Amino acid sequence: MPLWTTLAVALLGVTGVVAGQLVNAHREDRRWRREQVREELRWARERQRWTDERELETERYWRDQRLRIYTAFLAAISNVRVEMRYAGDTLRDGGELDRARHERLLDLAATAETFTHRWAWSVPPMFVTRPLS
């Protein structure tokens, strides 16, 4: 057998191995890129889910805070109304307010004023009787 046929077969074998490695490397790169895109998409979804959960928690927190403040404010206003009605009835009948009732009225008025000054951003306009300073 001539030498050139042996060299040609060896060259074809080496070329086949190199070509096979190139094809495998190309396939591996494509697979890795697809996996990276999938992984990035998964993490983007996860980040979006976390962001949505945090936004929902924040909304719930502030809703609860507003509800708590409104409830306390309405309770204070209701107490002032009840005390004012009692005081009005007492004074209309010609009586005088006792010291404890007078101080209770002052305390309730101060509490209501504290709400209007401190949480003016959360007080509905219908409860504000004068401009806030």
VMD Tcl script that builds the backbone (N, CA, C; Angstrom):
set m [mol new atoms 399]
animate dup $m
set s [atomselect $m all]
$s set {name element resname resid chain x y z} {
  {N N MET 1 A 0.841 -1.158 0.000}
  {CA C MET 1 A 0.000 0.000 0.000}
  {C C MET 1 A 0.902 1.242 0.000}
  {N N PRO 2 A 0.522 2.184 -0.864}
  {CA C PRO 2 A 1.369 3.371 -0.956}
  {C C PRO 2 A 1.239 4.252 0.293}
  {N N LEU 3 A 2.240 5.038 0.490}
  {CA C LEU 3 A 2.311 5.909 1.666}
  {C C LEU 3 A 1.259 7.010 1.646}
  {N N TRP 4 A 0.973 7.517 0.458}
  {CA C TRP 4 A 0.008 8.637 0.378}
  {C C TRP 4 A -1.392 8.223 0.818}
  {N N THR 5 A -1.811 6.946 0.580}
  {CA C THR 5 A -3.133 6.504 1.022}
  {C C THR 5 A -3.195 6.437 2.539}
  {N N THR 6 A -2.134 6.010 3.153}
  {CA C THR 6 A -2.098 5.967 4.617}
  {C C THR 6 A -2.191 7.371 5.189}
  {N N LEU 7 A -1.428 8.288 4.572}
  {CA C LEU 7 A -1.481 9.689 5.035}
  {C C LEU 7 A -2.856 10.302 4.781}
  {N N ALA 8 A -3.488 9.995 3.666}
  {CA C ALA 8 A -4.816 10.536 3.350}
  {C C ALA 8 A -5.846 10.022 4.348}
  {N N VAL 9 A -5.790 8.733 4.687}
  {CA C VAL 9 A -6.723 8.158 5.665}
  {C C VAL 9 A -6.483 8.784 7.033}
  {N N ALA 10 A -5.244 8.986 7.417}
  {CA C ALA 10 A -4.929 9.616 8.706}
  {C C ALA 10 A -5.430 11.043 8.725}
  {N N LEU 11 A -5.226 11.771 7.620}
  {CA C LEU 11 A -5.701 13.150 7.523}
  {C C LEU 11 A -7.216 13.215 7.610}
  {N N LEU 12 A -7.911 12.297 6.918}
  {CA C LEU 12 A -9.372 12.236 7.010}
  {C C LEU 12 A -9.823 11.924 8.436}
  {N N GLY 13 A -9.158 11.045 9.111}
  {CA C GLY 13 A -9.500 10.709 10.506}
  {C C GLY 13 A -9.334 11.898 11.425}
  {N N VAL 14 A -8.227 12.612 11.298}
  {CA C VAL 14 A -7.985 13.798 12.129}
  {C C VAL 14 A -9.016 14.873 11.808}
  {N N THR 15 A -9.306 15.061 10.504}
  {CA C THR 15 A -10.297 16.055 10.093}
  {C C THR 15 A -11.669 15.693 10.653}
  {N N GLY 16 A -12.022 14.429 10.629}
  {CA C GLY 16 A -13.309 13.979 11.172}
  {C C GLY 16 A -13.422 14.242 12.662}
  {N N VAL 17 A -12.335 13.968 13.397}
  {CA C VAL 17 A -12.342 14.201 14.850}
  {C C VAL 17 A -12.486 15.688 15.144}
  {N N VAL 18 A -11.720 16.519 14.420}
  {CA C VAL 18 A -11.786 17.976 14.634}
  {C C VAL 18 A -13.172 18.489 14.267}
  {N N ALA 19 A -13.731 18.032 13.151}
  {CA C ALA 19 A -15.068 18.471 12.734}
  {C C ALA 19 A -16.115 18.034 13.754}
  {N N GLY 20 A -15.991 16.819 14.264}
  {CA C GLY 20 A -16.921 16.334 15.296}
  {C C GLY 20 A -16.853 17.186 16.552}
  {N N GLN 21 A -15.642 17.546 16.953}
  {CA C GLN 21 A -15.482 18.397 18.137}
  {C C GLN 21 A -16.089 19.778 17.918}
  {N N LEU 22 A -15.913 20.317 16.702}
  {CA C LEU 22 A -16.495 21.637 16.401}
  {C C LEU 22 A -18.018 21.585 16.434}
  {N N VAL 23 A -18.580 20.526 15.865}
  {CA C VAL 23 A -20.041 20.372 15.866}
  {C C VAL 23 A -20.539 20.248 17.307}
  {N N ASN 24 A -19.881 19.432 18.104}
  {CA C ASN 24 A -20.279 19.267 19.511}
  {C C ASN 24 A -20.146 20.572 20.289}
  {N N ALA 25 A -19.083 21.313 20.049}
  {CA C ALA 25 A -18.894 22.597 20.738}
  {C C ALA 25 A -19.995 23.574 20.356}
  {N N HIS 26 A -20.364 23.594 19.067}
  {CA C HIS 26 A -21.438 24.480 18.606}
  {C C HIS 26 A -22.768 24.104 19.267}
  {N N ARG 27 A -23.055 22.792 19.317}
  {CA C ARG 27 A -24.292 22.334 19.975}
  {C C ARG 27 A -24.295 22.701 21.458}
  {N N GLU 28 A -23.175 22.521 22.097}
  {CA C GLU 28 A -23.076 22.839 23.534}
  {C C GLU 28 A -23.275 24.339 23.771}
  {N N ASP 29 A -22.697 25.166 22.893}
  {CA C ASP 29 A -22.887 26.620 23.028}
  {C C ASP 29 A -24.356 27.001 22.866}
  {N N ARG 30 A -25.020 26.414 21.872}
  {CA C ARG 30 A -26.448 26.714 21.666}
  {C C ARG 30 A -27.272 26.261 22.871}
  {N N ARG 31 A -26.986 25.073 23.380}
  {CA C ARG 31 A -27.702 24.571 24.560}
  {C C ARG 31 A -27.464 25.481 25.766}
  {N N TRP 32 A -26.230 25.907 25.952}
  {CA C TRP 32 A -25.894 26.777 27.091}
  {C C TRP 32 A -26.621 28.120 26.965}
  {N N ARG 33 A -26.644 28.688 25.738}
  {CA C ARG 33 A -27.355 29.963 25.531}
  {C C ARG 33 A -28.850 29.818 25.805}
  {N N ARG 34 A -29.467 28.731 25.333}
  {CA C ARG 34 A -30.891 28.496 25.604}
  {C C ARG 34 A -31.136 28.374 27.108}
  {N N GLU 35 A -30.240 27.670 27.773}
  {CA C GLU 35 A -30.374 27.514 29.222}
  {C C GLU 35 A -30.214 28.860 29.932}
  {N N GLN 36 A -29.297 29.677 29.479}
  {CA C GLN 36 A -29.119 31.011 30.068}
  {C C GLN 36 A -30.368 31.877 29.877}
  {N N VAL 37 A -30.941 31.851 28.677}
  {CA C VAL 37 A -32.159 32.630 28.409}
  {C C VAL 37 A -33.282 32.135 29.310}
  {N N ARG 38 A -33.430 30.829 29.429}
  {CA C ARG 38 A -34.457 30.258 30.301}
  {C C ARG 38 A -34.249 30.678 31.757}
  {N N GLU 39 A -32.998 30.619 32.170}
  {CA C GLU 39 A -32.672 30.988 33.562}
  {C C GLU 39 A -32.938 32.476 33.800}
  {N N GLU 40 A -32.568 33.328 32.863}
  {CA C GLU 40 A -32.828 34.764 33.005}
  {C C GLU 40 A -34.325 35.054 33.043}
  {N N LEU 41 A -35.079 34.353 32.229}
  {CA C LEU 41 A -36.532 34.516 32.224}
  {C C LEU 41 A -37.129 34.079 33.559}
  {N N ARG 42 A -36.638 32.973 34.090}
  {CA C ARG 42 A -37.123 32.486 35.378}
  {C C ARG 42 A -36.819 33.491 36.481}
  {N N TRP 43 A -35.606 34.033 36.489}
  {CA C TRP 43 A -35.245 35.009 37.518}
  {C C TRP 43 A -36.017 36.314 37.347}
  {N N ALA 44 A -36.278 36.712 36.116}
  {CA C ALA 44 A -37.085 37.918 35.891}
  {C C ALA 44 A -38.487 37.723 36.444}
  {N N ARG 45 A -39.074 36.555 36.203}
  {CA C ARG 45 A -40.399 36.262 36.768}
  {C C ARG 45 A -40.362 36.267 38.288}
  {N N GLU 46 A -39.313 35.673 38.837}
  {CA C GLU 46 A -39.184 35.614 40.298}
  {C C GLU 46 A -39.041 37.021 40.884}
  {N N ARG 47 A -38.209 37.852 40.260}
  {CA C ARG 47 A -38.060 39.240 40.727}
  {C C ARG 47 A -39.379 39.993 40.635}
  {N N GLN 48 A -40.115 39.777 39.557}
  {CA C GLN 48 A -41.417 40.439 39.399}
  {C C GLN 48 A -42.391 39.968 40.481}
  {N N ARG 49 A -42.373 38.686 40.783}
  {CA C ARG 49 A -43.244 38.148 41.829}
  {C C ARG 49 A -42.898 38.759 43.179}
  {N N TRP 50 A -41.592 38.862 43.483}
  {CA C TRP 50 A -41.171 39.468 44.745}
  {C C TRP 50 A -41.582 40.935 44.804}
  {N N THR 51 A -41.412 41.643 43.691}
  {CA C THR 51 A -41.801 43.054 43.643}
  {C C THR 51 A -43.301 43.204 43.858}
  {N N ASP 52 A -44.076 42.361 43.207}
  {CA C ASP 52 A -45.532 42.421 43.376}
  {C C ASP 52 A -45.934 42.132 44.812}
  {N N GLU 53 A -45.274 41.140 45.430}
  {CA C GLU 53 A -45.587 40.818 46.823}
  {C C GLU 53 A -45.253 41.981 47.742}
  {N N ARG 54 A -44.106 42.625 47.524}
  {CA C ARG 54 A -43.735 43.776 48.362}
  {C C ARG 54 A -44.706 44.927 48.182}
  {N N GLU 55 A -45.113 45.173 46.930}
  {CA C GLU 55 A -46.084 46.250 46.680}
  {C C GLU 55 A -47.409 45.951 47.367}
  {N N LEU 56 A -47.836 44.695 47.307}
  {CA C LEU 56 A -49.087 44.311 47.949}
  {C C LEU 56 A -48.991 44.463 49.464}
  {N N GLU 57 A -47.855 44.033 50.036}
  {CA C GLU 57 A -47.662 44.201 51.477}
  {C C GLU 57 A -47.668 45.672 51.867}
  {N N THR 58 A -47.035 46.513 51.062}
  {CA C THR 58 A -47.004 47.944 51.343}
  {C C THR 58 A -48.403 48.532 51.264}
  {N N GLU 59 A -49.152 48.156 50.237}
  {CA C GLU 59 A -50.530 48.648 50.116}
  {C C GLU 59 A -51.367 48.223 51.309}
  {N N ARG 60 A -51.221 46.968 51.717}
  {CA C ARG 60 A -51.978 46.483 52.885}
  {C C ARG 60 A -51.580 47.228 54.145}
  {N N TYR 61 A -50.287 47.454 54.325}
  {CA C TYR 61 A -49.818 48.164 55.512}
  {C C TYR 61 A -50.434 49.563 55.579}
  {N N TRP 62 A -50.357 50.302 54.467}
  {CA C TRP 62 A -50.875 51.676 54.483}
  {C C TRP 62 A -52.398 51.698 54.566}
  {N N ARG 63 A -53.061 50.708 53.979}
  {CA C ARG 63 A -54.507 50.626 54.138}
  {C C ARG 63 A -54.869 50.420 55.603}
  {N N ASP 64 A -54.138 49.520 56.275}
  {CA C ASP 64 A -54.389 49.280 57.699}
  {C C ASP 64 A -54.095 50.525 58.527}
  {N N GLN 65 A -53.015 51.238 58.173}
  {CA C GLN 65 A -52.697 52.465 58.915}
  {C C GLN 65 A -53.796 53.509 58.737}
  {N N ARG 66 A -54.250 53.698 57.497}
  {CA C ARG 66 A -55.332 54.665 57.257}
  {C C ARG 66 A -56.592 54.264 58.003}
  {N N LEU 67 A -56.921 52.984 57.972}
  {CA C LEU 67 A -58.108 52.505 58.671}
  {C C LEU 67 A -57.991 52.750 60.171}
  {N N ARG 68 A -56.825 52.471 60.729}
  {CA C ARG 68 A -56.612 52.688 62.159}
  {C C ARG 68 A -56.758 54.170 62.511}
  {N N ILE 69 A -56.167 55.018 61.681}
  {CA C ILE 69 A -56.231 56.465 61.940}
  {C C ILE 69 A -57.658 56.981 61.778}
  {N N TYR 70 A -58.332 56.570 60.714}
  {CA C TYR 70 A -59.718 57.015 60.503}
  {C C TYR 70 A -60.607 56.563 61.656}
  {N N THR 71 A -60.413 55.320 62.087}
  {CA C THR 71 A -61.229 54.793 63.183}
  {C C THR 71 A -60.992 55.587 64.459}
  {N N ALA 72 A -59.727 55.830 64.770}
  {CA C ALA 72 A -59.421 56.604 65.981}
  {C C ALA 72 A -59.962 58.024 65.868}
  {N N PHE 73 A -59.844 58.618 64.695}
  {CA C PHE 73 A -60.344 59.974 64.497}
  {C C PHE 73 A -61.864 60.025 64.637}
  {N N LEU 74 A -62.536 59.090 64.023}
  {CA C LEU 74 A -63.997 59.060 64.123}
  {C C LEU 74 A -64.451 58.792 65.554}
  {N N ALA 75 A -63.721 57.946 66.280}
  {CA C ALA 75 A -64.057 57.707 67.682}
  {C C ALA 75 A -63.884 58.991 68.490}
  {N N ALA 76 A -62.812 59.730 68.226}
  {CA C ALA 76 A -62.587 60.993 68.943}
  {C C ALA 76 A -63.695 61.994 68.611}
  {N N ILE 77 A -64.059 62.100 67.351}
  {CA C ILE 77 A -65.127 63.012 66.947}
  {C C ILE 77 A -66.448 62.592 67.576}
  {N N SER 78 A -66.714 61.308 67.607}
  {CA C SER 78 A -67.951 60.809 68.209}
  {C C SER 78 A -67.990 61.130 69.700}
  {N N ASN 79 A -66.858 60.954 70.381}
  {CA C ASN 79 A -66.800 61.285 71.810}
  {C C ASN 79 A -67.035 62.770 72.030}
  {N N VAL 80 A -66.447 63.603 71.179}
  {CA C VAL 80 A -66.662 65.053 71.300}
  {C C VAL 80 A -68.134 65.365 71.077}
  {N N ARG 81 A -68.744 64.741 70.087}
  {CA C ARG 81 A -70.158 64.987 69.800}
  {C C ARG 81 A -71.043 64.602 70.982}
  {N N VAL 82 A -70.775 63.435 71.570}
  {CA C VAL 82 A -71.570 62.981 72.717}
  {C C VAL 82 A -71.409 63.947 73.890}
  {N N GLU 83 A -70.178 64.315 74.167}
  {CA C GLU 83 A -69.934 65.236 75.286}
  {C C GLU 83 A -70.529 66.616 75.019}
  {N N MET 84 A -70.434 67.075 73.778}
  {CA C MET 84 A -71.007 68.381 73.445}
  {C C MET 84 A -72.530 68.355 73.566}
  {N N ARG 85 A -73.136 67.254 73.168}
  {CA C ARG 85 A -74.590 67.148 73.304}
  {C C ARG 85 A -74.981 67.194 74.780}
  {N N TYR 86 A -74.243 66.444 75.608}
  {CA C TYR 86 A -74.548 66.447 77.041}
  {C C TYR 86 A -74.350 67.845 77.610}
  {N N ALA 87 A -73.233 68.488 77.226}
  {CA C ALA 87 A -72.955 69.839 77.732}
  {C C ALA 87 A -74.015 70.815 77.239}
  {N N GLY 88 A -74.422 70.701 75.972}
  {CA C GLY 88 A -75.461 71.587 75.439}
  {C C GLY 88 A -76.771 71.403 76.158}
  {N N ASP 89 A -77.150 70.148 76.406}
  {CA C ASP 89 A -78.400 69.890 77.131}
  {C C ASP 89 A -78.328 70.440 78.552}
  {N N THR 90 A -77.192 70.255 79.199}
  {CA C THR 90 A -77.028 70.743 80.574}
  {C C THR 90 A -77.113 72.260 80.615}
  {N N LEU 91 A -76.408 72.928 79.712}
  {CA C LEU 91 A -76.413 74.400 79.710}
  {C C LEU 91 A -77.768 74.949 79.264}
  {N N ARG 92 A -78.432 74.272 78.357}
  {CA C ARG 92 A -79.753 74.726 77.896}
  {C C ARG 92 A -80.775 74.652 79.034}
  {N N ASP 93 A -80.618 73.658 79.899}
  {CA C ASP 93 A -81.536 73.507 81.031}
  {C C ASP 93 A -81.194 74.452 82.168}
  {N N GLY 94 A -80.170 75.277 81.976}
  {CA C GLY 94 A -79.798 76.272 82.989}
  {C C GLY 94 A -78.788 75.763 83.997}
  {N N GLY 95 A -78.275 74.576 83.804}
  {CA C GLY 95 A -77.290 74.036 84.733}
  {C C GLY 95 A -75.883 74.471 84.363}
  {N N GLU 96 A -74.932 74.073 85.173}
  {CA C GLU 96 A -73.516 74.362 84.902}
  {C C GLU 96 A -72.766 73.057 84.734}
  {N N LEU 97 A -71.709 73.108 83.934}
  {CA C LEU 97 A -70.863 71.920 83.750}
  {C C LEU 97 A -69.951 71.767 84.961}
  {N N ASP 98 A -69.854 70.555 85.440}
  {CA C ASP 98 A -68.898 70.327 86.526}
  {C C ASP 98 A -67.481 70.361 85.959}
  {N N ARG 99 A -66.523 70.484 86.826}
  {CA C ARG 99 A -65.122 70.646 86.424}
  {C C ARG 99 A -64.617 69.441 85.614}
  {N N ALA 100 A -64.978 68.247 86.034}
  {CA C ALA 100 A -64.521 67.024 85.352}
  {C C ALA 100 A -65.068 66.989 83.925}
  {N N ARG 101 A -66.331 67.328 83.736}
  {CA C ARG 101 A -66.937 67.320 82.401}
  {C C ARG 101 A -66.273 68.373 81.517}
  {N N HIS 102 A -66.004 69.549 82.100}
  {CA C HIS 102 A -65.344 70.622 81.346}
  {C C HIS 102 A -63.946 70.184 80.884}
  {N N GLU 103 A -63.189 69.556 81.771}
  {CA C GLU 103 A -61.841 69.090 81.408}
  {C C GLU 103 A -61.895 67.947 80.392}
  {N N ARG 104 A -62.893 67.096 80.513}
  {CA C ARG 104 A -63.066 66.020 79.524}
  {C C ARG 104 A -63.309 66.617 78.142}
  {N N LEU 105 A -64.140 67.642 78.066}
  {CA C LEU 105 A -64.394 68.315 76.780}
  {C C LEU 105 A -63.116 68.912 76.214}
  {N N LEU 106 A -62.322 69.549 77.049}
  {CA C LEU 106 A -61.062 70.139 76.594}
  {C C LEU 106 A -60.092 69.055 76.107}
  {N N ASP 107 A -60.021 67.943 76.837}
  {CA C ASP 107 A -59.151 66.834 76.417}
  {C C ASP 107 A -59.593 66.243 75.087}
  {N N LEU 108 A -60.885 66.051 74.928}
  {CA C LEU 108 A -61.388 65.496 73.665}
  {C C LEU 108 A -61.157 66.459 72.509}
  {N N ALA 109 A -61.342 67.740 72.748}
  {CA C ALA 109 A -61.095 68.730 71.698}
  {C C ALA 109 A -59.611 68.736 71.315}
  {N N ALA 110 A -58.736 68.622 72.310}
  {CA C ALA 110 A -57.293 68.573 72.023}
  {C C ALA 110 A -56.944 67.317 71.231}
  {N N THR 111 A -57.576 66.194 71.567}
  {CA C THR 111 A -57.330 64.951 70.827}
  {C C THR 111 A -57.774 65.090 69.376}
  {N N ALA 112 A -58.957 65.648 69.166}
  {CA C ALA 112 A -59.445 65.838 67.797}
  {C C ALA 112 A -58.543 66.796 67.037}
  {N N GLU 113 A -58.061 67.838 67.690}
  {CA C GLU 113 A -57.172 68.790 67.022}
  {C C GLU 113 A -55.838 68.134 66.678}
  {N N THR 114 A -55.357 67.282 67.569}
  {CA C THR 114 A -54.117 66.552 67.295}
  {C C THR 114 A -54.262 65.716 66.033}
  {N N PHE 115 A -55.402 65.059 65.896}
  {CA C PHE 115 A -55.620 64.265 64.689}
  {C C PHE 115 A -55.600 65.138 63.449}
  {N N THR 116 A -56.270 66.288 63.489}
  {CA C THR 116 A -56.339 67.111 62.288}
  {C C THR 116 A -54.987 67.698 61.932}
  {N N HIS 117 A -54.152 67.990 62.926}
  {CA C HIS 117 A -52.823 68.548 62.628}
  {C C HIS 117 A -51.824 67.460 62.267}
  {N N ARG 118 A -51.854 66.381 63.030}
  {CA C ARG 118 A -50.833 65.364 62.869}
  {C C ARG 118 A -51.037 64.518 61.625}
  {N N TRP 119 A -52.253 64.169 61.350}
  {CA C TRP 119 A -52.544 63.294 60.213}
  {C C TRP 119 A -53.423 64.004 59.201}
  {N N ALA 120 A -53.077 65.216 58.891}
  {CA C ALA 120 A -53.900 65.997 57.965}
  {C C ALA 120 A -53.987 65.331 56.597}
  {N N TRP 121 A -52.946 64.604 56.203}
  {CA C TRP 121 A -52.953 63.950 54.907}
  {C C TRP 121 A -53.978 62.832 54.851}
  {N N SER 122 A -54.379 62.296 56.010}
  {CA C SER 122 A -55.298 61.166 55.985}
  {C C SER 122 A -56.701 61.532 56.450}
  {N N VAL 123 A -56.933 62.788 56.800}
  {CA C VAL 123 A -58.251 63.193 57.274}
  {C C VAL 123 A -59.083 63.629 56.073}
  {N N PRO 124 A -60.244 63.038 55.903}
  {CA C PRO 124 A -61.093 63.464 54.788}
  {C C PRO 124 A -61.478 64.927 54.943}
  {N N PRO 125 A -61.597 65.671 53.847}
  {CA C PRO 125 A -61.878 67.100 53.901}
  {C C PRO 125 A -63.168 67.439 54.642}
  {N N MET 126 A -64.129 66.516 54.681}
  {CA C MET 126 A -65.393 66.843 55.336}
  {C C MET 126 A -65.220 67.013 56.845}
  {N N PHE 127 A -64.099 66.515 57.431}
  {CA C PHE 127 A -63.898 66.651 58.862}
  {C C PHE 127 A -63.084 67.903 59.224}
  {N N VAL 128 A -62.496 68.541 58.267}
  {CA C VAL 128 A -61.680 69.723 58.534}
  {C C VAL 128 A -62.586 70.941 58.500}
  {N N THR 129 A -62.650 71.666 59.632}
  {CA C THR 129 A -63.570 72.812 59.714}
  {C C THR 129 A -62.859 74.138 59.502}
  {N N ARG 130 A -61.531 74.115 59.543}
  {CA C ARG 130 A -60.764 75.333 59.330}
  {C C ARG 130 A -59.493 74.958 58.573}
  {N N PRO 131 A -58.874 75.928 57.914}
  {CA C PRO 131 A -57.642 75.608 57.181}
  {C C PRO 131 A -56.559 75.085 58.131}
  {N N LEU 132 A -55.839 74.102 57.690}
  {CA C LEU 132 A -54.756 73.557 58.507}
  {C C LEU 132 A -53.536 74.461 58.404}
  {N N SER 133 A -52.893 74.707 59.527}
  {CA C SER 133 A -51.704 75.570 59.517}
  {C C SER 133 A -50.452 74.749 59.502}
}
mol reanalyze $m
mol bondsrecalc $m
mol representation Tube
mol addrep $m
